[in-house]
Amino acid sequence: MRSILCPADATPSFDNRLETALALARATGGHLTLQIATPVAEMAVWEPFGGAVLSAGAINAAREADRELGEKLKVRLAPQDVPFDVDLVDVGRIEGLAAAARFADVIVTGLDDPTIEEVSLGVRCPVLAIPEAAPMVTFDGPVMIAWDGGHESANAMRASLPLLHLASHVHVLTVAEKSAEFPASDALCYLSRHGIHAELHEVSPAGTISATIEANARRLGAGLIVMGVYGHSRLRELLLGGVSRDLLDNSSVPLLLAH
C-alpha cells in the first residue's frame, strides 16, 4: 500500500486518522496524500423566486479556512519521515475521495466519519476505518479475516494482502450460521500461494454475528478485522447489511473494508 489517501479536516478525530496514515506509510514505504474538500456546491442558498445561488462570502471564507488548514498540515508534517502532499479540492468529501481513489491503494478514515458508509460502498478502493480515540500505529500484530465466502469478503482479503504480509499471525474466521459460497479452505489455499500461513476458526454465533466477529477478534488478539461490506441503496436503513452496519457503528477494533 504505497499510495495512501486520508481526508483531512479540523475535527478532533483527525489526529487519529493522521497518526494511522503516517504509521501505515512508514510500514509500507508509502506516500501520504491528505485531501481537504471544500463542498462548494453544498453552499447554495435558495432565492425566494426559485433557483439557487452560491454565497461568494461563504465560499471564500471556507476556501481560506481550508487553505490555512493545508498550510498548518504542511508545517506539521515537514519534520516527518514520510513523503506527503496536501490536495485541496472544491467538491464534497465523497466526490473528492472517489476521484482521488483512482490512484490510491487505501483510504484511511475514521469509523466516526459521517460519510463512512457511502465511502466504503461507493469508492472503488479499500478503506481502513479507525475507531474513535484509537489510532492504529503498528501493523505487525495478528489480523483476522471475517470470511463468509461472498465476493465482498474475497475482495477485502485480496485488498489486505500487503497488510497480511506484515502481520505476525493471520486468522480466518467463519461463523457457522452464515452459508459460504466458497469454503474457507479455498481462502486459506489462496493465501498460501501468497506466502501467508493462515489459521482457520469455525465458530457458532454467540449473540449477533457482528458481536461474534468482534469477540473473536479480541480473543485472538487481532488488531485489525478484514471484512467485506454489502449494500446498494443510498438510504441509511438499506445501505448496509446488518453485520456491516453493526460493526461500523460499534467496533472497537480497526476495520479494513472492501465492497
C-alpha positions in Angstrom: 0.0 0.0 0.0 2.2 2.7 -1.3 -0.4 5.3 -2.2 -2.3 6.3 1.0 -5.2 8.7 0.9 -6.6 10.4 4.0 -9.4 13.0 4.2 -8.2 16.0 6.4 -10.4 18.3 8.4 -10.5 20.2 11.7 -12.4 17.6 13.7 -11.0 16.1 16.9 -10.7 12.6 15.4 -8.5 13.7 12.6 -5.3 13.2 14.7 -6.1 9.5 14.9 -6.5 9.2 11.2 -3.3 11.1 10.6 -1.3 9.0 13.0 -2.6 5.9 11.5 -1.9 7.0 7.9 1.6 8.0 8.9 2.3 4.7 10.6 0.9 2.8 7.6 3.1 4.9 5.2 6.2 4.1 7.4 5.3 0.4 7.5 4.9 0.1 3.7 7.3 2.8 2.4 4.3 4.6 1.1 3.3 8.2 0.2 0.5 10.0 2.0 -2.0 12.4 0.3 -4.1 14.5 2.7 -7.2 15.7 0.9 -9.1 18.8 2.1 -12.5 19.0 0.4 -14.4 22.3 0.2 -18.0 21.4 -0.8 -18.8 24.5 -2.9 -22.0 23.1 -4.3 -23.3 22.4 -0.8 -23.1 26.1 0.0 -26.0 27.1 -2.2 -28.7 29.4 -0.8 -32.2 29.4 -2.2 -33.7 32.6 -3.6 -37.4 33.4 -2.8 -38.4 33.2 -6.5 -36.7 29.8 -7.1 -33.2 28.7 -8.0 -30.0 28.5 -6.0 -27.1 30.9 -5.8 -23.7 30.5 -4.2 -22.7 32.8 -1.5 -19.4 34.3 -2.5 -18.6 35.3 1.0 -19.3 31.8 2.4 -17.2 30.1 -0.4 -14.3 32.5 0.1 -14.3 32.0 3.9 -14.4 28.2 3.5 -11.6 28.2 1.0 -9.5 30.4 3.2 -10.1 28.2 6.2 -9.1 25.1 4.2 -6.1 26.8 2.8 -4.9 27.7 6.3 -5.5 24.1 7.4 -3.4 22.9 4.5 -0.6 25.2 5.4 -0.7 24.1 9.0 -0.6 20.4 7.9 2.4 21.1 5.7 4.3 22.6 8.6 3.2 19.8 10.9 4.3 17.0 8.5 7.5 18.6 7.2 9.6 17.0 10.0 8.1 13.6 9.5 9.9 10.8 7.7 7.0 10.2 5.3 6.6 11.8 1.8 3.3 13.6 1.6 1.3 16.2 -0.3 -1.8 18.2 0.6 -4.6 18.4 -2.0 -7.4 21.0 -1.8 -10.5 20.2 -3.9 -13.7 22.2 -4.5 -16.0 19.2 -4.1 -17.7 17.3 -1.3 -15.8 14.7 0.7 -17.3 11.7 -1.1 -16.7 13.1 -4.6 -13.2 14.1 -3.7 -12.2 10.7 -2.3 -13.9 8.9 -5.2 -11.8 10.9 -7.8 -8.5 10.6 -5.9 -9.1 6.9 -5.1 -8.3 6.1 -8.8 -4.7 6.3 -7.9 -4.9 5.2 -4.2 -4.2 1.8 -2.6 -6.2 2.6 0.6 -8.2 5.3 2.2 -7.6 5.9 5.9 -10.6 7.4 7.7 -12.5 7.1 11.0 -15.5 5.0 12.0 -17.0 8.2 13.3 -16.8 9.8 9.8 -20.4 10.6 8.8 -19.6 9.6 5.2 -18.0 6.2 6.1 -20.9 4.1 4.7 -21.1 5.8 1.3 -17.3 5.9 1.0 -16.9 2.2 1.8 -19.6 1.2 -0.6 -19.2 3.8 -3.3 -15.4 4.2 -3.7 -13.5 1.5 -5.5 -10.7 1.4 -3.0 -10.3 -0.4 0.3 -10.9 1.7 3.4 -9.0 1.4 6.7 -11.5 2.7 9.3 -10.3 3.6 12.7 -12.4 3.6 15.9 -12.7 7.0 17.7 -9.7 7.7 20.0 -7.8 4.6 18.9 -5.2 5.2 16.2 -3.6 2.2 14.6 0.2 2.7 14.9 1.5 -0.8 14.4 0.8 -3.3 11.7 2.9 -6.3 12.9 0.3 -7.9 15.1 -2.4 -10.5 14.4 -5.0 -9.8 11.7 -8.4 -11.6 11.4 -10.3 -12.0 8.2 -14.1 -12.3 8.6 -14.9 -14.8 5.9 -18.4 -15.7 4.6 -17.5 -16.8 1.1 -19.0 -13.9 -0.7 -17.4 -11.7 -3.4 -17.1 -8.8 -1.0 -15.1 -10.7 1.6 -12.9 -12.1 -1.2 -12.3 -8.6 -2.4 -11.4 -7.5 1.1 -9.0 -10.4 1.5 -7.2 -9.6 -1.7 -7.0 -5.9 -0.8 -5.5 -6.7 2.6 -2.6 -8.8 1.2 0.1 -6.0 1.9 -1.1 -5.8 5.5 -1.3 -9.6 5.9 2.4 -9.9 4.9 3.2 -7.5 7.8 1.1 -9.4 10.3 2.5 -11.8 12.9 -0.5 -14.1 12.6 -3.4 -14.3 10.2 -6.7 -15.8 11.3 -9.7 -16.7 9.1 -13.0 -16.7 11.0 -16.2 -18.2 9.7 -19.5 -18.1 11.6 -21.4 -21.3 11.3 -24.8 -19.6 10.7 -23.5 -17.9 7.5 -23.6 -20.1 4.4 -20.5 -19.7 2.3 -20.5 -19.6 -1.5 -16.8 -20.6 -1.4 -15.4 -22.6 1.5 -12.9 -21.1 3.9 -10.4 -23.8 2.8 -10.2 -22.0 -0.6 -9.4 -18.8 1.1 -6.5 -20.5 3.0 -5.2 -22.0 -0.2 -5.3 -18.6 -1.9 -3.4 -17.0 1.0 -0.8 -19.8 1.0 0.0 -19.1 -2.7 1.0 -15.6 -1.5 3.3 -17.0 1.2 0.8 -16.3 4.0 0.0 -19.1 6.5 -3.4 -18.6 8.0 -5.3 -20.4 10.7 -8.9 -21.3 10.3 -11.5 -20.8 13.1 -15.1 -22.1 12.6 -17.3 -20.8 15.4 -21.0 -20.8 16.2 -22.7 -17.4 16.8 -22.8 -16.1 20.3 -25.4 -13.3 20.1 -25.3 -11.4 16.8 -22.8 -12.3 14.1 -21.2 -8.9 14.4 -20.7 -9.4 18.2 -19.3 -12.8 17.5 -16.8 -11.4 15.0 -15.6 -8.7 17.3 -15.4 -11.0 20.4 -13.3 -13.5 18.4 -11.0 -10.7 17.2 -10.4 -9.8 20.8 -9.9 -13.4 21.8 -7.3 -13.8 19.1 -5.6 -10.5 19.9 -6.3 -9.2 16.4 -5.6 -5.5 15.9 -7.4 -5.5 12.6 -10.6 -7.1 11.1 -10.7 -7.6 7.3 -14.3 -7.7 6.0 -16.4 -7.1 3.0 -19.3 -4.6 3.1 -22.6 -5.1 1.5 -25.4 -2.9 0.2 -26.6 -0.9 -2.8 -29.4 1.5 -1.7 -28.3 5.0 -0.7 -30.9 5.1 2.1 -29.3 4.7 5.5 -31.6 1.9 6.6 -31.0 -0.1 3.5 -27.4 1.0 2.8 -25.6 -1.8 4.5 -26.2 -5.4 5.6 -26.8 -5.8 9.3 -23.4 -7.2 10.1 -21.6 -4.4 8.2 -23.7 -1.7 9.8 -23.3 -3.1 13.4 -19.5 -3.2 13.1 -19.3 0.2 11.5 -21.4 1.6 14.3 -19.9 -0.3 17.2 -16.5 -1.9 16.5 -13.6 -1.0 18.8 -11.2 -2.8 16.5 -10.0 -1.1 13.3 -11.6 -2.5 10.1 -10.3 -2.9 6.6 -13.3 -2.7 4.3 -13.9 -3.5 0.7 -17.0 -3.7 -1.4 
